[in-house]
């Protein structure tokens, strides 16, 4: 499960649809509707909110808005709660930097044209749910830096 802190505009078609599915899975987990994934580390940032379902709902709204912009039809009726969520959440620039490196590596293998289009971007925007704050990689993050990448780049 990867719930990107990056703005969904950077995801290719496969990444955007996967993000939607994984967000819906996260919503089910946070609602107590699954037996699996209950300890998934990426859910920690949502669980620490006063309203975890509202937070994941707001996350899914951001993904659905990007889908709308592209002409895709993601079923917003599957989002349980979002309207009342009082965000935003924070994401550290070190976390964004790591995710950007991970995404560019994935895009390079799966969607080279998309990777090329974004490669020159130095400071990607966070998902609309998040605001950037100074800091390192999140404590819940389990991903390693892609080969040849490190934390020294700008974001």
N, C-alpha and C positions, 0 to 999 in steps of 0.2 A: 504494500500500500504506500503510495506517495501522494501526499496532499501538499501540492506545491505552494510555497509562500510567494512565488513569482506571479506576476499578472498572467492570467490565462491567455492573453493575446500572443504570448511567445510560444505556446504549445502548437504542435502540428495537429492535424486531424486526429491521428491515433492517440496522441497525448491528451487532447481535450476530451475525447470520449472516455478514455481510461480514467481521467481525473473525475469526470462526472460519476462513473460507476463506482470508483473508490470512495468518493465523497458520500454517495448513497449508502455504501457499506459502512462507512464510518458513522453515518447518522443512525443506521440500524444498531450498530454496536453501542453507541451512546444512549440509545433508547432502551437498551437491554433486550433487544430482539434477536441476538445471535449468541451462540456458544463459543464461536471462534473469534479471534482477533481482539479479545477483551483486554489484553495487556499490550496491545500494539503501541510502541513508543510515540508515534506521531499523534496519537490521540491525547497525549498528556496536555498539550497546550489548550485543547478544547475542554478537557476535564477540569482544568484549573479556573475556568470562567464560572461566574455565578449562574450562567445559563448555557450549559454545553450544547443543548439542542438548538438554541437560538443562534449560537456561534457557528455551528456546522451548517445550519440553514442559511445564514448570511454568506458563508463560504460557497455553498451550492448556488445561491443567487448570483454571485459573481461569475461562476462558471457558466451558468445558464445565460447570463447577459452576453458573454462572449459568443456563445453558441448562436444566440439570436442575431448578433452582429454579422455572423458568417452565413446566416440563412439556414442553420440547423434547427431541428425541433427537439429540444430536450423538454420532457414533461415536468413542468414546474409543480404540478399537483403532487409530485412525489416528495417535495420539500415539506417537512413537517412544521417547521417554525423558522421564522426569520424576521418578520416585520417588527417585532417588539425588541429585537436584540439591540442592546446599547453598546456598540463597539466604539472604536476599533480595538483590535488586538495589536500587540507589538511584535515585530520581527527584527532581530539584530542584523546589521549589515553583513556580519560574518556568515550568518546563515544564508542570506541572499546570495552572497558570493559563492558559497559551496553549491547551492542549488543551481546557480547559473552555470557553473562548470559542469555539473552533472547533466543538466539539460542540453547544453551544447554538445557534450559527448554523445548523448542519446540521439540528438538530431543529426549529428554527423554520420552516424551509422544508419539511421532510419529514414531521414528526410534531408539529404545533403543541401538541397536548394534552400530550405528553411534555415538550416544552420548557417549557410553563407549569408543569408539576408540579415541575420541577427549577430553574427560574429563581431562586428565592429562596435556594437553597443557596449558602452562602458558602465552604465549604471541602470540596470533594468528596474522597472517599477515593481513594487510588491502587489500582490493580489489586493483588490479593493477593501477586503476585510482588515488588512494590516497597515500599520504605519511603521516606517523604518526608524530604528533607534541604533545608537552605537553599541557595538558588542560583538562577541564571537559567535561560534557555532553553538546552536541550542544543545542543552544537555540531553534531550531526547533523540538527537540525530544519531543514526547508526551508520550512515553512508561514509565511505572514505573518499578522499579527493581522487578524481580521475588521474590516470598516469600523466605526468608532465604538468599538472596543475598544482597550485598551492594557494594559501590564504592571502598572498601578498597583493593580488590584483585589486583594482578599484571596484567599489560598489557602494 
